[in-house]
Amino acid sequence: MPRYDFEVRARWLERNPRIIEVLQKALPTKALFSHVVVSGQTVGAVTRVRYDGPGVMVPRVFGSVFFYQPSQKINLCYGEITESATVNQFAEVIEDDLDKLRDLGSRVWADTVANPVRHIVEVSIQEW
């Protein structure tokens, strides 16, 4: 299983307190990371978090951290976005870590999609 020896930090957004409260109760947690196939350069952690409440839907942008309710995933946009659907954003990657976010996305792409030998990428999600 690939291990990445760095972290990508994100800041909570006050405009989405309901999902943040649910996520905070679930932290710290471990999850499997994967790469989306259709919507561009986005990686996501499949979680056990259950949230069926209302979302604060906004356009996705580089650095967005959002919760995708149908699959209960925490997603991070690390580059080009090819889908116009809005997302339930609750955090944004801090500016100092945007290069690390690009690196994370590229590595997850290589380790879970591009490389014919499949690996499970495990991540730890926690407050800092």
C-alpha positions in Angstrom: 0.0 0.0 0.0 1.6 3.3 -1.0 2.4 5.7 1.8 2.8 9.4 1.2 5.1 11.2 3.6 3.4 14.6 3.7 0.2 16.2 4.7 -2.3 18.5 3.0 -4.1 20.9 5.4 -7.5 22.5 4.9 -9.4 25.2 6.7 -13.1 24.7 7.7 -15.5 27.2 6.0 -18.0 28.7 8.5 -20.8 28.8 5.8 -21.4 25.0 6.2 -21.6 24.2 9.9 -23.9 21.2 9.7 -21.6 19.0 7.7 -18.6 20.3 9.6 -20.2 19.2 12.9 -20.9 15.7 11.5 -17.3 15.4 10.2 -15.7 16.6 13.4 -17.6 13.9 15.4 -16.1 11.3 13.0 -12.5 12.5 13.3 -9.9 11.2 13.4 -10.7 8.5 10.9 -8.9 6.4 8.3 -10.2 6.1 4.8 -9.3 4.7 1.3 -8.5 7.3 -1.3 -9.4 7.0 -4.9 -9.4 9.2 -8.0 -12.6 10.3 -9.8 -13.0 9.2 -13.4 -15.3 11.7 -15.0 -15.2 15.1 -13.2 -11.6 16.0 -13.6 -8.6 16.2 -11.2 -10.3 15.3 -8.0 -9.4 12.7 -5.4 -11.7 11.4 -2.7 -11.7 9.5 0.6 -14.5 7.0 1.0 -15.7 7.4 4.5 -18.2 5.9 6.9 -19.6 9.3 7.6 -23.4 9.5 7.0 -24.8 12.9 6.1 -28.2 13.4 4.5 -28.7 17.0 5.6 -28.9 20.0 3.4 -25.8 21.1 1.5 -24.2 24.5 0.8 -23.8 24.0 -2.9 -21.1 26.1 -4.7 -19.1 25.7 -7.9 -16.0 23.5 -7.4 -12.6 25.1 -7.7 -9.0 24.2 -7.3 -8.4 23.6 -3.5 -12.1 22.8 -2.7 -12.8 20.2 -0.1 -16.3 18.9 -0.4 -18.6 16.1 0.7 -20.2 14.0 -2.0 -23.3 12.6 -0.4 -24.2 9.8 -2.8 -21.0 7.9 -2.0 -20.2 9.5 1.4 -16.8 10.8 0.1 -14.6 13.7 1.1 -13.2 15.0 -2.1 -10.4 17.4 -2.9 -10.1 19.2 -6.3 -6.4 19.3 -7.2 -6.4 20.7 -10.7 -8.6 20.8 -13.9 -12.3 20.5 -13.3 -14.4 19.0 -16.2 -17.8 19.0 -14.5 -20.0 22.0 -13.8 -22.2 20.5 -11.1 -22.0 22.3 -7.8 -20.6 20.7 -4.7 -21.2 20.7 -0.9 -18.0 22.5 0.0 -17.0 22.6 3.7 -13.3 23.4 3.6 -10.5 24.7 1.4 -6.9 23.7 1.2 -4.6 26.3 2.7 -2.5 28.3 0.3 0.8 26.9 1.6 -0.3 23.4 0.8 -1.6 23.8 -2.7 1.5 22.4 -4.3 1.3 19.4 -2.0 -2.4 19.0 -3.1 -1.3 18.8 -6.7 1.4 16.2 -5.7 -1.2 14.2 -3.8 -3.6 14.2 -6.7 -0.9 13.1 -9.2 0.2 10.3 -6.9 -3.3 9.0 -6.3 -3.9 9.1 -10.0 -0.8 7.1 -10.7 -1.3 4.6 -7.8 -5.1 4.0 -8.4 -5.8 4.7 -12.1 -2.8 5.0 -14.4 -0.7 2.1 -12.9 -2.1 -1.3 -14.1 -1.1 -2.8 -10.7 -3.8 -1.5 -8.3 -3.0 -0.3 -4.9 -5.2 0.8 -2.0 -4.2 4.3 -0.8 -5.0 4.8 2.9 -5.2 8.3 4.4 -5.7 9.6 7.9 -8.2 12.5 8.2 -8.0 14.6 11.4 -8.3 18.1 12.7 -5.1 20.1 13.2 
